[in-house]
Amino acid sequence: MPVVERIVIKQVSRPGKDDVNEIIEWFCEVFDLANKGNDLEPAIFKEIVSNSMKGEGITSRELTSELEMPRSTVIYHLNRFIDTGLVIRKGRKYQLRSEDLASTIEEIQADMFREFGRMISLAQRMDEMIEVEGNARRKGRRQ
């Protein structure tokens, strides 16, 4: 079964000050993972970023213990992070898809450029097909 990632990016005003928690919240909101003021997703994401930068991942059990949330809730949100392409699972541990957040964002950008390239090629092919179809119809009406 093919891997399907859904990347949603919303335009959100940048945080007004250099505060790590506000920046984490901003990234969660930009990737449509949380609404402003929701603490769970930013807390999960901060733990993942922090552990990834140490070269480690974090398990859902560790997050459950750290955040005092039901494991099913934590796993639900971890899967949402995976769906965006920000987070990957290696064995039982969750981590950023790259060694730090900046590199992860660069990889997502490259994915988007690649996908838009594919979309452009397919759109050009469709334009050609519609043009040929339109020419055939016009030619048929003249006869």
FITORKE-165282 format. One record per residue (C-alpha): residue in one letter; residue number from 1; x, y, z. Coordinates in nm, 3 decimals. Layout:
<rec><aa>A</aa><i>NUM</i><x>X</x><y>Y</y><z>Z</z></rec>
...
//
This chain:
<rec><aa>M</aa><i>1</i><x>0.000</x><y>0.000</y><z>0.000</z></rec>
<rec><aa>P</aa><i>2</i><x>0.149</x><y>0.339</y><z>-0.095</z></rec>
<rec><aa>V</aa><i>3</i><x>0.249</x><y>0.582</y><z>0.177</z></rec>
<rec><aa>V</aa><i>4</i><x>0.018</x><y>0.880</y><z>0.191</z></rec>
<rec><aa>E</aa><i>5</i><x>0.127</x><y>1.197</y><z>0.365</z></rec>
<rec><aa>R</aa><i>6</i><x>-0.103</x><y>1.489</y><z>0.409</z></rec>
<rec><aa>I</aa><i>7</i><x>0.078</x><y>1.816</y><z>0.446</z></rec>
<rec><aa>V</aa><i>8</i><x>-0.141</x><y>2.108</y><z>0.540</z></rec>
<rec><aa>I</aa><i>9</i><x>0.028</x><y>2.441</y><z>0.585</z></rec>
<rec><aa>K</aa><i>10</i><x>-0.171</x><y>2.735</y><z>0.714</z></rec>
<rec><aa>Q</aa><i>11</i><x>-0.063</x><y>3.096</y><z>0.706</z></rec>
<rec><aa>V</aa><i>12</i><x>-0.033</x><y>3.199</y><z>1.068</z></rec>
<rec><aa>S</aa><i>13</i><x>0.116</x><y>3.517</y><z>1.212</z></rec>
<rec><aa>R</aa><i>14</i><x>0.462</x><y>3.452</y><z>1.345</z></rec>
<rec><aa>P</aa><i>15</i><x>0.509</x><y>3.462</y><z>1.721</z></rec>
<rec><aa>G</aa><i>16</i><x>0.587</x><y>3.808</y><z>1.855</z></rec>
<rec><aa>K</aa><i>17</i><x>0.880</x><y>3.708</y><z>2.071</z></rec>
<rec><aa>D</aa><i>18</i><x>1.160</x><y>3.454</y><z>2.076</z></rec>
<rec><aa>D</aa><i>19</i><x>1.002</x><y>3.205</y><z>2.312</z></rec>
<rec><aa>V</aa><i>20</i><x>1.056</x><y>2.835</y><z>2.244</z></rec>
<rec><aa>N</aa><i>21</i><x>0.706</x><y>2.742</y><z>2.360</z></rec>
<rec><aa>E</aa><i>22</i><x>0.542</x><y>3.003</y><z>2.135</z></rec>
<rec><aa>I</aa><i>23</i><x>0.753</x><y>2.890</y><z>1.839</z></rec>
<rec><aa>I</aa><i>24</i><x>0.660</x><y>2.523</y><z>1.900</z></rec>
<rec><aa>E</aa><i>25</i><x>0.292</x><y>2.626</y><z>1.921</z></rec>
<rec><aa>W</aa><i>26</i><x>0.335</x><y>2.820</y><z>1.596</z></rec>
<rec><aa>F</aa><i>27</i><x>0.476</x><y>2.517</y><z>1.413</z></rec>
<rec><aa>C</aa><i>28</i><x>0.191</x><y>2.301</y><z>1.541</z></rec>
<rec><aa>E</aa><i>29</i><x>-0.064</x><y>2.557</y><z>1.425</z></rec>
<rec><aa>V</aa><i>30</i><x>0.105</x><y>2.606</y><z>1.085</z></rec>
<rec><aa>F</aa><i>31</i><x>0.098</x><y>2.230</y><z>1.023</z></rec>
<rec><aa>D</aa><i>32</i><x>-0.268</x><y>2.219</y><z>1.135</z></rec>
<rec><aa>L</aa><i>33</i><x>-0.185</x><y>2.005</y><z>1.436</z></rec>
<rec><aa>A</aa><i>34</i><x>-0.325</x><y>2.232</y><z>1.706</z></rec>
<rec><aa>N</aa><i>35</i><x>-0.516</x><y>2.547</y><z>1.765</z></rec>
<rec><aa>K</aa><i>36</i><x>-0.360</x><y>2.835</y><z>1.953</z></rec>
<rec><aa>G</aa><i>37</i><x>-0.387</x><y>2.771</y><z>2.324</z></rec>
<rec><aa>N</aa><i>38</i><x>-0.396</x><y>2.390</y><z>2.296</z></rec>
<rec><aa>D</aa><i>39</i><x>-0.106</x><y>2.257</y><z>2.503</z></rec>
<rec><aa>L</aa><i>40</i><x>-0.098</x><y>1.884</y><z>2.418</z></rec>
<rec><aa>E</aa><i>41</i><x>0.042</x><y>1.887</y><z>2.064</z></rec>
<rec><aa>P</aa><i>42</i><x>0.309</x><y>2.149</y><z>2.141</z></rec>
<rec><aa>A</aa><i>43</i><x>0.414</x><y>1.951</y><z>2.450</z></rec>
<rec><aa>I</aa><i>44</i><x>0.444</x><y>1.630</y><z>2.248</z></rec>
<rec><aa>F</aa><i>45</i><x>0.628</x><y>1.808</y><z>1.968</z></rec>
<rec><aa>K</aa><i>46</i><x>0.870</x><y>1.980</y><z>2.206</z></rec>
<rec><aa>E</aa><i>47</i><x>0.960</x><y>1.643</y><z>2.361</z></rec>
<rec><aa>I</aa><i>48</i><x>1.016</x><y>1.489</y><z>2.017</z></rec>
<rec><aa>V</aa><i>49</i><x>1.231</x><y>1.782</y><z>1.896</z></rec>
<rec><aa>S</aa><i>50</i><x>1.433</x><y>1.785</y><z>2.218</z></rec>
<rec><aa>N</aa><i>51</i><x>1.499</x><y>1.409</y><z>2.211</z></rec>
<rec><aa>S</aa><i>52</i><x>1.577</x><y>1.410</y><z>1.839</z></rec>
<rec><aa>M</aa><i>53</i><x>1.838</x><y>1.680</y><z>1.882</z></rec>
<rec><aa>K</aa><i>54</i><x>2.008</x><y>1.457</y><z>2.143</z></rec>
<rec><aa>G</aa><i>55</i><x>2.013</x><y>1.179</y><z>1.884</z></rec>
<rec><aa>E</aa><i>56</i><x>1.742</x><y>0.989</y><z>2.065</z></rec>
<rec><aa>G</aa><i>57</i><x>1.380</x><y>0.912</y><z>2.005</z></rec>
<rec><aa>I</aa><i>58</i><x>1.104</x><y>0.890</y><z>2.261</z></rec>
<rec><aa>T</aa><i>59</i><x>0.847</x><y>0.614</y><z>2.314</z></rec>
<rec><aa>S</aa><i>60</i><x>0.475</x><y>0.664</y><z>2.352</z></rec>
<rec><aa>R</aa><i>61</i><x>0.505</x><y>0.525</y><z>2.706</z></rec>
<rec><aa>E</aa><i>62</i><x>0.766</x><y>0.787</y><z>2.794</z></rec>
<rec><aa>L</aa><i>63</i><x>0.544</x><y>1.061</y><z>2.653</z></rec>
<rec><aa>T</aa><i>64</i><x>0.244</x><y>0.921</y><z>2.839</z></rec>
<rec><aa>S</aa><i>65</i><x>0.438</x><y>0.931</y><z>3.164</z></rec>
<rec><aa>E</aa><i>66</i><x>0.589</x><y>1.275</y><z>3.099</z></rec>
<rec><aa>L</aa><i>67</i><x>0.259</x><y>1.437</y><z>2.994</z></rec>
<rec><aa>E</aa><i>68</i><x>0.027</x><y>1.238</y><z>3.224</z></rec>
<rec><aa>M</aa><i>69</i><x>-0.209</x><y>1.165</y><z>2.936</z></rec>
<rec><aa>P</aa><i>70</i><x>-0.374</x><y>0.839</y><z>2.827</z></rec>
<rec><aa>R</aa><i>71</i><x>-0.149</x><y>0.643</y><z>2.593</z></rec>
<rec><aa>S</aa><i>72</i><x>-0.423</x><y>0.620</y><z>2.330</z></rec>
<rec><aa>T</aa><i>73</i><x>-0.443</x><y>1.001</y><z>2.320</z></rec>
<rec><aa>V</aa><i>74</i><x>-0.066</x><y>1.035</y><z>2.286</z></rec>
<rec><aa>I</aa><i>75</i><x>-0.055</x><y>0.774</y><z>2.008</z></rec>
<rec><aa>Y</aa><i>76</i><x>-0.338</x><y>0.949</y><z>1.822</z></rec>
<rec><aa>H</aa><i>77</i><x>-0.141</x><y>1.273</y><z>1.821</z></rec>
<rec><aa>L</aa><i>78</i><x>0.186</x><y>1.098</y><z>1.733</z></rec>
<rec><aa>N</aa><i>79</i><x>0.014</x><y>0.950</y><z>1.427</z></rec>
<rec><aa>R</aa><i>80</i><x>-0.098</x><y>1.298</y><z>1.325</z></rec>
<rec><aa>F</aa><i>81</i><x>0.265</x><y>1.417</y><z>1.344</z></rec>
<rec><aa>I</aa><i>82</i><x>0.369</x><y>1.118</y><z>1.132</z></rec>
<rec><aa>D</aa><i>83</i><x>0.100</x><y>1.201</y><z>0.874</z></rec>
<rec><aa>T</aa><i>84</i><x>0.250</x><y>1.549</y><z>0.827</z></rec>
<rec><aa>G</aa><i>85</i><x>0.595</x><y>1.406</y><z>0.757</z></rec>
<rec><aa>L</aa><i>86</i><x>0.749</x><y>1.585</y><z>1.056</z></rec>
<rec><aa>V</aa><i>87</i><x>0.793</x><y>1.273</y><z>1.268</z></rec>
<rec><aa>I</aa><i>88</i><x>0.892</x><y>0.915</y><z>1.194</z></rec>
<rec><aa>R</aa><i>89</i><x>0.877</x><y>0.600</y><z>1.402</z></rec>
<rec><aa>K</aa><i>90</i><x>1.189</x><y>0.387</y><z>1.436</z></rec>
<rec><aa>G</aa><i>91</i><x>1.107</x><y>0.072</y><z>1.625</z></rec>
<rec><aa>R</aa><i>92</i><x>0.922</x><y>0.186</y><z>1.933</z></rec>
<rec><aa>K</aa><i>93</i><x>1.065</x><y>0.539</y><z>1.930</z></rec>
<rec><aa>Y</aa><i>94</i><x>0.937</x><y>0.855</y><z>1.766</z></rec>
<rec><aa>Q</aa><i>95</i><x>1.170</x><y>1.123</y><z>1.636</z></rec>
<rec><aa>L</aa><i>96</i><x>1.196</x><y>1.402</y><z>1.383</z></rec>
<rec><aa>R</aa><i>97</i><x>1.255</x><y>1.270</y><z>1.032</z></rec>
<rec><aa>S</aa><i>98</i><x>1.592</x><y>1.450</y><z>1.035</z></rec>
<rec><aa>E</aa><i>99</i><x>1.840</x><y>1.538</y><z>1.309</z></rec>
<rec><aa>D</aa><i>100</i><x>1.684</x><y>1.877</y><z>1.387</z></rec>
<rec><aa>L</aa><i>101</i><x>1.374</x><y>2.079</y><z>1.307</z></rec>
<rec><aa>A</aa><i>102</i><x>1.538</x><y>2.301</y><z>1.041</z></rec>
<rec><aa>S</aa><i>103</i><x>1.661</x><y>1.997</y><z>0.846</z></rec>
<rec><aa>T</aa><i>104</i><x>1.320</x><y>1.833</y><z>0.881</z></rec>
<rec><aa>I</aa><i>105</i><x>1.149</x><y>2.142</y><z>0.735</z></rec>
<rec><aa>E</aa><i>106</i><x>1.401</x><y>2.145</y><z>0.448</z></rec>
<rec><aa>E</aa><i>107</i><x>1.319</x><y>1.779</y><z>0.372</z></rec>
<rec><aa>I</aa><i>108</i><x>0.946</x><y>1.855</y><z>0.370</z></rec>
<rec><aa>Q</aa><i>109</i><x>1.013</x><y>2.148</y><z>0.136</z></rec>
<rec><aa>A</aa><i>110</i><x>1.204</x><y>1.916</y><z>-0.100</z></rec>
<rec><aa>D</aa><i>111</i><x>0.911</x><y>1.670</y><z>-0.087</z></rec>
<rec><aa>M</aa><i>112</i><x>0.672</x><y>1.949</y><z>-0.179</z></rec>
<rec><aa>F</aa><i>113</i><x>0.889</x><y>2.068</y><z>-0.470</z></rec>
<rec><aa>R</aa><i>114</i><x>0.909</x><y>1.709</y><z>-0.596</z></rec>
<rec><aa>E</aa><i>115</i><x>0.532</x><y>1.663</y><z>-0.571</z></rec>
<rec><aa>F</aa><i>116</i><x>0.461</x><y>1.996</y><z>-0.740</z></rec>
<rec><aa>G</aa><i>117</i><x>0.699</x><y>1.895</y><z>-1.020</z></rec>
<rec><aa>R</aa><i>118</i><x>0.496</x><y>1.577</y><z>-1.069</z></rec>
<rec><aa>M</aa><i>119</i><x>0.174</x><y>1.775</y><z>-1.063</z></rec>
<rec><aa>I</aa><i>120</i><x>0.304</x><y>2.020</y><z>-1.324</z></rec>
<rec><aa>S</aa><i>121</i><x>0.408</x><y>1.734</y><z>-1.555</z></rec>
<rec><aa>L</aa><i>122</i><x>0.070</x><y>1.569</y><z>-1.522</z></rec>
<rec><aa>A</aa><i>123</i><x>-0.111</x><y>1.903</y><z>-1.571</z></rec>
<rec><aa>Q</aa><i>124</i><x>0.090</x><y>1.968</y><z>-1.889</z></rec>
<rec><aa>R</aa><i>125</i><x>0.002</x><y>1.620</y><z>-2.018</z></rec>
<rec><aa>M</aa><i>126</i><x>-0.365</x><y>1.679</y><z>-1.939</z></rec>
<rec><aa>D</aa><i>127</i><x>-0.355</x><y>2.017</y><z>-2.117</z></rec>
<rec><aa>E</aa><i>128</i><x>-0.212</x><y>1.845</y><z>-2.426</z></rec>
<rec><aa>M</aa><i>129</i><x>-0.478</x><y>1.574</y><z>-2.415</z></rec>
<rec><aa>I</aa><i>130</i><x>-0.760</x><y>1.828</y><z>-2.382</z></rec>
<rec><aa>E</aa><i>131</i><x>-0.615</x><y>2.033</y><z>-2.668</z></rec>
<rec><aa>V</aa><i>132</i><x>-0.600</x><y>1.724</y><z>-2.894</z></rec>
<rec><aa>E</aa><i>133</i><x>-0.953</x><y>1.629</y><z>-2.792</z></rec>
<rec><aa>G</aa><i>134</i><x>-1.079</x><y>1.983</y><z>-2.865</z></rec>
<rec><aa>N</aa><i>135</i><x>-0.906</x><y>1.986</y><z>-3.206</z></rec>
<rec><aa>A</aa><i>136</i><x>-1.064</x><y>1.649</y><z>-3.294</z></rec>
<rec><aa>R</aa><i>137</i><x>-1.410</x><y>1.780</y><z>-3.203</z></rec>
<rec><aa>R</aa><i>138</i><x>-1.364</x><y>2.096</y><z>-3.410</z></rec>
<rec><aa>K</aa><i>139</i><x>-1.238</x><y>1.891</y><z>-3.702</z></rec>
<rec><aa>G</aa><i>140</i><x>-1.540</x><y>1.658</y><z>-3.674</z></rec>
<rec><aa>R</aa><i>141</i><x>-1.784</x><y>1.953</y><z>-3.683</z></rec>
<rec><aa>R</aa><i>142</i><x>-1.628</x><y>2.092</y><z>-4.001</z></rec>
<rec><aa>Q</aa><i>143</i><x>-1.678</x><y>1.767</y><z>-4.193</z></rec>
//
